[in-house]
Amino acid sequence: MLTIGIPTYNRPVKLKRLLLRLISIPGFSKIQLIISDNSDNNKTKQLVGKFVVDYMNIQYYKNNVNLGFDRNMVNIYNMTNTKYLWFLSDDDDVSFKSYDCILSILENDAPDLICLNTYSNGRLSYVSDEIFFLSKEENLFRYLIVGERINLIGDEIYRAISLMMIGFMSSCLVRKNIFQIIDKTVISNLGGIPQIYLANMNLQAGSYCFYVTDFPVVKMGYKPNFSSWFMESCYYGVKRNFNLSGMNFSDYIIDLYVYEVLSFTLNIVDDYYNYRSFTPISKSFLEDEEWQKVLNIHLNNRFILLLKKKIELIQSSKLSFKWYKSLLRLGYYKHKMLLVKSLL
């Protein structure tokens, strides 16, 4: 009934930690596990080989070339033969006590999409009767219900919210109402968030049934920085994904969703430059060169003026950040010179 699909790339140590955790949970023999490996060496293959020998329900596939993240995810989707597929990142962890607690939801409620709840700041990320805003500025929200079926038919706001809730890949568990994804145009425009497209298409091909677990399932792994891949997915990938044929959202909701993701990402950058966060942006992602590109690509977005204002504020924060670091360096060198003089 359920397959766990793990795309991986050059992270054998983290993958091993995750596999040891998965096989230790009661009921592991009741599920299937697929690992699709984009690695450019054989370290992962050697590691997983030992697990494949011991566990008949683990399948491992080494791609001849690096397919990229999106194609690797689609590869897992197309190889899955069970009714349900759970995408799980190789650097995340899980916290549920038994596979039966997930399987019982699939059997009894038959949802088309499940958001697997996480812990955040010592509490569940999603609890019943809390408000989830698609947009605070537009005052678009829905009251969350956890542990029960939610019917999304005719409610594109709640459908958009459900996709926002599974933006974190490891929270996404989908029912395979669509057998395979083979359209090359689709695959090349998934924008680094293929689970969003797959979730939405399977919702629409099914009964529009959404479900949020009332217990924690996933623990997000430590992220040393916000990678270029993450930033590019947020800046450009969401728009490409939501403009794919069959997504079936109004232009207003698409603009709003794209704006909210961009706003979230820009807030991450702003938090770093204002010392509210110590997680840096990858040095390979040149923000100054990207901001004008962001404005050009999203020029027709009805919220473009709000985006422009946010970027201007961040540019000001970054300038102050650089000035402050320069002062710190200057102070360090002055202190060092005084120390040298005192030793002479």
VENUR-V275149 format. One record per helix or strand of 2 or more residues. SS is the DSSP state (alpha for helix, beta for strand). FROM is the first residue (numbers start at 1). LEN is the number of residues. Records with the same first field share a line. If there is no record, write none. Layout:
SS: FROM-LEN + FROM-LEN
This chain:
beta: 2-7 + 32-6 + 58-5 + 84-4 + 93-2 + 113-3 + 118-3 + 123-2 + 131-5 + 140-4 + 149-3 + 172-4 + 209-4 + 218-2 + 225-2 + 280-2
alpha: 12-13 + 28-3 + 43-12 + 69-11 + 100-10 + 156-10 + 169-3 + 184-4 + 194-12 + 228-15 + 251-23 + 287-11 + 304-40
